[in-house]
C-alpha cells in the first residue's frame, strides 16, 4: 500500500540495470500475485491442511522476509520485480489466507462482514503510517537499508501476531475421527450460480483501476501538480487513511439489519463513487491544484478501501442461494476465489498502466490531468470503476435494491 514511495524513488534515482519503467508494475503485481494465489491456498487450508495453518503462516512470513532481504541486493530491474512483486507476495498470501480462513470460521454465524471490515481497517492503518516512515528511511539510508529495516519490522510483528490467531476447533479434529474435516469433499456446486460470475466480473473491473492511484499518485503530484516530495507522500497517506473508517463502515452496512440494503446496492456504492472522484477530481487537476488532488485522494481512498468489506454481503447472498437449492457451500473457499479474481484485475491493471503511461507520453498536451502523460491512466481508472459498479444493473428494479427477502 506504500509502494508508491519506492516507485517514486526508483524513477527519480535509478542506478540499477534495466528499464526503470517496469518498476511501475511491481505494486500491482504484488497485489495480483497475492490474490491469484489465494484460491489455491484457501482450497488447501480450508480442510486438508487446516491443522497446519499456523505452521504454514510462520513459514510464509519467513519466506517473505527472505525475499525482501534478497531484494535489497538487487542489481537489475527484473530482480526487483521478482523479489518484491512475485516471491515475497507469495509468502504474504500464505499468511493472509490462513488468517482470513480462521476469522471467517469464528464469525460464520454473525457479523462476518463487520469482522472482515475491521481487519481490512488495520491494513489501512499500516498504509497510513508507512508512507512517511518509508520516505524518511529511504531519504536517510537508501532503499536497500530500508528494505532490510522493513524486513525486521514485518518479521517480528507478524510472528507475534500469528501467536494470537487461534484455529477454529472445528478444524482441529484428529485424523481418523468421525468428524475429520479432511474426509469431506469440497463442494463446487456454487459454480453453477450466475451470481458468482456476476460478482466476479464486477470485482475484476474494480480491481483493474484500484491499484493505479496507489502506484502513480506520488509521482503525479510531483510531475504534474508540481508539489513537493513531502506533499506527494502525503497524498498516499490521505489515500489510505480514510480506509480505516471505510472498511469497518461498509462491513457494518453489509451486516446491518436496521436499514438492510441488497448486496448489489452496497457493493456498487464504492466503485461508482470512485469513478466520480476520478473524473471530477483527478482528471481536472492542474499545476498547483493541491485541493483537488487532496479531494481525490481522500474520496477515492475511502470508497476503494471499503469495497472488499462488501464481499461479506456477497457471501451471504450466495449462501442463501445454496440453502434454497439444498446445496453445500464452503464460504472460506468461495472467499478465496473472489480474492483470486481480484488478482486477475490487479495484474491486468498493472500491465495496462505501464502501456497507458507510454501512450500518454506521446499524446500529452498539458490540459488538466486528462491532457498530461497520466491522462490515459485517469480515463482507464474511471472507466474500470464504472464497470465495477455494474452489479447495480443486475435484475434492475428499484424495489429490489432493498433487501426485502
C-alpha positions in Angstrom: 0.0 0.0 0.0 3.0 2.3 0.3 4.9 1.1 -2.8 4.3 4.5 -4.5 7.1 5.8 -2.3 9.5 3.2 -3.7 8.2 3.8 -7.2 9.0 7.5 -7.0 12.5 6.8 -5.6 13.3 4.2 -8.3 12.0 6.5 -11.0 14.0 9.6 -9.9 17.1 7.9 -8.6 17.6 5.0 -11.0 21.0 3.3 -10.6 20.2 -0.3 -11.5 20.5 -2.0 -14.8 17.4 -2.5 -17.0 14.4 -0.3 -17.8 13.2 1.7 -14.8 9.7 1.9 -16.3 8.9 -1.8 -15.5 9.1 -0.9 -11.8 5.7 0.6 -12.3 4.2 -3.0 -12.4 5.7 -4.1 -9.0 3.0 -2.7 -6.8 0.1 -4.1 -8.8 1.9 -7.3 -9.5 2.4 -7.8 -5.7 -1.3 -7.5 -5.2 -2.1 -9.6 -8.2 0.1 -12.5 -7.2 -1.2 -12.4 -3.7 -4.8 -12.6 -4.8 -4.2 -15.0 -7.6 -2.6 -17.4 -5.2 -5.5 -17.3 -2.7 -7.9 -19.7 -4.4 -5.3 -22.4 -4.3 -4.3 -21.6 -0.7 -7.8 -21.4 0.6 -8.6 -24.7 -1.1 -5.6 -26.3 0.6 -6.1 -24.9 4.1 -9.8 -24.9 4.3 -9.9 -28.6 5.1 -7.0 -30.8 4.1 -4.2 -28.8 5.8 -6.4 -26.9 8.2 -4.5 -28.1 11.2 -1.2 -26.8 9.7 -2.3 -23.2 9.2 -0.2 -21.7 11.9 3.0 -23.5 10.9 2.3 -22.6 7.2 1.8 -18.9 8.2 5.2 -18.9 10.1 6.8 -20.4 7.0 5.1 -17.8 4.8 6.4 -15.0 7.0 10.0 -16.2 6.9 9.8 -16.7 3.1 8.6 -13.2 2.6 11.3 -11.8 4.8 14.0 -13.7 2.9 12.8 -12.3 -0.3 12.8 -8.7 1.0 16.3 -9.2 2.1 17.2 -10.6 -1.4 15.5 -7.6 -3.0 17.9 -5.2 -1.1 20.7 -6.8 -3.1 19.1 -6.2 -6.5 21.3 -5.0 -9.3 18.8 -5.2 -12.2 15.2 -4.1 -12.7 13.9 -7.7 -13.0 15.4 -8.6 -9.6 13.1 -6.0 -8.0 10.1 -7.4 -10.0 10.7 -11.0 -9.0 11.6 -10.4 -5.3 9.2 -7.5 -4.4 6.5 -8.2 -6.9 6.2 -12.0 -7.0 8.1 -14.2 -4.5 7.6 -12.0 -1.4 3.9 -11.7 -2.3 3.5 -15.5 -2.2 4.7 -15.6 1.4 2.4 -12.8 2.4 -0.5 -14.6 0.6 0.0 -17.7 2.8 -0.2 -15.6 5.9 -3.3 -13.7 4.8 -5.1 -16.8 3.6 -4.8 -18.7 6.8 -5.7 -15.7 9.0 -8.8 -14.9 6.9 -10.0 -18.5 6.9 -9.8 -18.7 10.7 -11.6 -15.4 11.0 -14.4 -16.5 8.7 -14.9 -19.6 10.8 -15.0 -17.8 14.1 -17.6 -15.3 12.7 -19.5 -17.8 10.5 -22.9 -17.2 12.1 -23.0 -13.4 12.6 -21.1 -10.1 11.9 -18.7 -11.8 9.5 -18.7 -8.8 7.1 -18.0 -6.4 10.0 -15.2 -8.6 11.2 -13.6 -8.6 7.7 -14.1 -4.8 7.7 -12.2 -4.3 10.9 -9.4 -6.5 9.7 -9.2 -4.5 6.5 -9.2 -1.3 8.5 -6.0 -2.5 10.2 -4.4 -2.8 6.7 -5.2 0.9 6.1 -3.6 1.9 9.4 -0.4 0.5 8.1 -1.0 2.2 4.8 -1.5 5.5 6.5 1.6 5.4 8.7 4.1 3.7 6.4 4.5 6.3 3.5 6.2 8.8 5.8 8.1 6.1 7.6 9.3 4.7 4.3 10.1 8.1 2.9 12.2 9.1 5.9 14.1 5.8 5.9 14.8 6.0 2.1 16.0 9.6 2.4 18.2 8.7 5.3 19.6 5.3 4.3 18.6 4.5 0.7 16.2 1.8 -0.5 18.5 -1.1 0.3 18.8 -0.4 4.0 15.1 0.5 4.1 14.1 -2.9 2.8 16.3 -4.6 5.5 14.8 -2.5 8.3 11.3 -3.2 7.0 12.0 -6.9 7.0 12.9 -6.8 10.6 9.8 -4.9 11.5 7.5 -7.1 9.4 9.0 -10.3 10.6 8.8 -9.5 14.3 5.3 -8.1 14.3 3.9 -10.9 12.0 5.3 -13.7 14.2 3.9 -12.0 17.3 0.5 -11.6 15.7 0.4 -15.2 14.5 0.7 -16.4 18.0 -2.6 -14.7 18.8 -4.6 -16.2 16.0 -6.3 -19.5 17.1 -7.5 -22.1 14.6 -11.3 -22.8 14.9 -12.0 -26.0 16.9 -13.9 -27.4 14.0 -10.7 -27.6 12.1 -8.7 -29.4 14.7 -10.3 -32.8 14.5 -7.8 -35.7 14.6 -7.2 -37.9 11.6 -9.4 -41.0 11.6 -12.1 -39.5 13.9 -15.7 -39.4 12.8 -15.5 -35.6 12.5 -12.3 -35.4 10.4 -12.9 -32.5 8.1 -10.4 -33.7 5.6 -12.7 -36.7 4.8 -15.3 -34.4 3.3 -15.0 -33.3 -0.3 -15.1 -29.6 -1.1 -18.4 -28.6 -2.7 -18.2 -26.9 -6.1 -21.9 -26.5 -6.8 -21.8 -22.7 -6.4 -20.0 -22.7 -9.8 -23.5 -23.2 -11.3 -24.8 -20.0 -9.8 -24.7 -17.0 -12.1 -24.3 -14.6 -9.1 -20.8 -15.9 -8.6 -19.8 -14.9 -12.2 -21.7 -11.6 -12.0 -19.8 -10.5 -8.8 -16.5 -11.9 -10.2 -16.8 -9.7 -13.3 -17.5 -6.6 -11.2 -14.5 -7.4 -8.9 -12.2 -7.7 -11.8 -13.3 -4.4 -13.3 -13.0 -2.6 -10.0 -9.5 -4.1 -9.2 -8.1 -3.0 -12.6 -8.3 0.6 -11.6 -7.8 0.3 -7.9 -4.0 -0.2 -7.8 -3.2 2.6 -10.3 -3.5 5.6 -8.0 -1.5 3.8 -5.3 1.3 3.3 -7.7 1.4 6.7 -9.6 -0.2 9.2 -7.2 3.1 10.3 -5.6 4.9 10.8 -8.9 1.8 12.5 -10.4 1.8 15.0 -7.5 5.4 15.9 -8.2 5.4 15.8 -12.0 2.1 17.3 -12.9 0.8 19.3 -10.0 4.3 20.4 -9.2 4.0 19.6 -5.5 6.9 18.9 -3.2 8.1 15.4 -2.5 6.6 15.6 1.0 3.2 16.6 -0.5 3.4 13.6 -2.8 4.0 11.3 0.1 1.1 13.0 1.9 -1.2 12.0 -1.0 -0.5 8.3 -0.3 -1.3 8.8 3.4 -4.5 10.6 2.6 -5.4 7.8 0.2 -5.0 5.1 2.8 -6.2 7.0 6.0 -10.0 7.1 5.1 -9.9 3.3 4.7 -9.6 2.9 8.4 -13.2 4.0 8.7 -14.4 2.9 5.3 -13.7 -0.8 5.7 -15.5 -1.0 9.0 -18.4 1.1 7.8 -19.1 -0.9 4.7 -18.7 -4.1 6.7 -21.4 -2.8 9.1 -23.5 -1.7 6.1 -23.4 -5.2 4.7 -24.4 -6.8 8.0 -26.8 -4.2 9.5 -30.4 -5.2 10.0 -31.9 -1.8 10.8 -31.5 -0.4 7.2 -31.0 -3.5 5.1 -29.7 -3.0 1.6 -29.2 -5.7 -1.0 -25.6 -6.9 -1.7 -25.9 -5.4 -5.2 -26.6 -1.9 -3.8 -23.9 -2.0 -1.1 -21.2 -3.4 -3.5 -22.0 -0.8 -6.2 -21.5 2.3 -4.0 -17.7 2.1 -3.8 -16.8 1.7 -7.5 -19.4 4.2 -8.7 -18.1 6.8 -6.1 -14.5 6.1 -7.2 -15.4 6.7 -10.8 -16.9 10.1 -9.9 -13.9 11.1 -7.9 -11.6 10.1 -10.7 -13.4 12.0 -13.4 -14.3 15.1 -11.3 -11.2 15.5 -9.1 -8.2 13.7 -10.6 -8.9 14.4 -14.2 -9.4 18.2 -13.5 -6.2 18.8 -11.6 -3.7 21.2 -12.9 -0.3 22.6 -11.7 -0.7 23.7 -8.1 -4.1 22.1 -7.7 -3.4 20.7 -4.2 -7.1 20.9 -3.1 -8.4 18.8 -6.0 -5.7 16.2 -5.5 -6.4 16.0 -1.8 -10.1 15.6 -2.6 -9.4 12.8 -5.0 -7.0 11.0 -2.6 -9.5 11.1 0.3 -12.6 10.3 -1.7 -11.1 7.5 -3.9 -9.2 6.1 -0.9 -12.3 6.0 1.2 -14.6 4.2 -1.2 -11.9 1.9 -2.8 -10.8 0.7 0.6 -14.3 -0.1 1.6 -15.0 -2.3 -1.4 -13.5 -5.5 0.0 -15.7 -5.2 3.1 -18.8 -5.5 0.9 -17.9 -9.1 0.0 -19.4 -10.3 3.2 -22.8 -9.4 1.8 -22.0 -11.2 -1.5 -21.1 -14.3 0.5 -24.4 -14.2 2.4 -26.4 -13.9 -0.8 -24.6 -16.9 -2.3 -25.0 -18.9 0.9 -28.8 -18.2 0.8 -28.9 -19.3 -2.8 -27.2 -22.6 -1.9 -29.6 -23.2 1.0 -32.6 -22.6 -1.2 -31.2 -25.3 -3.6 -30.2 -27.6 -0.7 -26.5 -27.4 -1.7 -23.4 -27.3 0.5 -21.1 -24.3 0.3 -17.6 -23.7 1.7 -17.6 -20.0 2.4 -13.8 -19.9 3.0 -13.1 -21.3 -0.4 -15.6 -19.0 -2.0 -13.9 -16.0 -0.4 -10.6 -17.2 -1.7 -11.9 -17.5 -5.2 -13.2 -13.9 -5.0 -9.8 -12.8 -4.0 -8.4 -14.8 -6.9 -10.5 -12.9 -9.5 -9.4 -9.7 -7.8 -5.8 -10.7 -8.5 -6.7 -11.0 -12.2 -7.8 -7.4 -12.1 -4.8 -6.2 -10.2 -2.3 -7.9 -12.6 -4.2 -6.7 -15.7 -4.4 -3.1 -14.4 -0.7 -3.1 -13.6 0.4 -4.1 -17.1 -2.2 -1.9 -18.7 -0.9 1.0 -16.6 2.6 0.8 -18.0 1.4 0.7 -21.6 -1.1 3.6 -21.0 1.6 5.7 -19.4 3.7 5.4 -22.6 0.7 6.2 -24.7 0.1 9.4 -22.6 3.7 10.5 -23.0 3.3 10.5 -26.8 0.0 12.5 -26.8 0.2 14.9 -23.8 -0.9 18.4 -24.5 -1.0 19.8 -20.9 -4.7 20.4 -20.4 -5.6 19.4 -16.9 -4.9 15.8 -15.8 -6.6 14.4 -18.9 -4.1 16.1 -21.2 -1.0 15.0 -19.4 1.1 11.9 -19.6 -1.2 10.4 -17.0 -4.4 11.1 -19.0 -4.9 7.6 -20.3 -4.4 6.2 -16.8 -7.0 8.6 -15.4 -9.6 7.5 -18.0 -8.8 3.9 -17.5 -9.2 4.1 -13.7 -12.5 5.9 -14.0 -14.0 3.6 -16.7 -12.9 0.4 -14.8 -14.5 1.8 -11.7 -17.8 2.5 -13.6 -17.8 -1.1 -14.8 -17.1 -2.3 -11.3 -20.4 -0.9 -10.3 -22.4 -2.8 -12.9 -23.9 -5.1 -10.3 -26.4 -2.4 -9.7 -28.0 -3.3 -13.0 -28.5 -7.0 -12.0 -32.2 -7.7 -12.3 -32.7 -3.9 -12.4 -35.7 -2.9 -10.3 -35.5 0.0 -7.8 -37.5 -2.0 -5.3 -35.1 -4.8 -5.3 -32.3 -2.5 -4.2 -33.8 -3.0 -0.8 -33.2 -6.5 0.6 -36.8 -7.3 1.3 -36.3 -11.0 1.1 
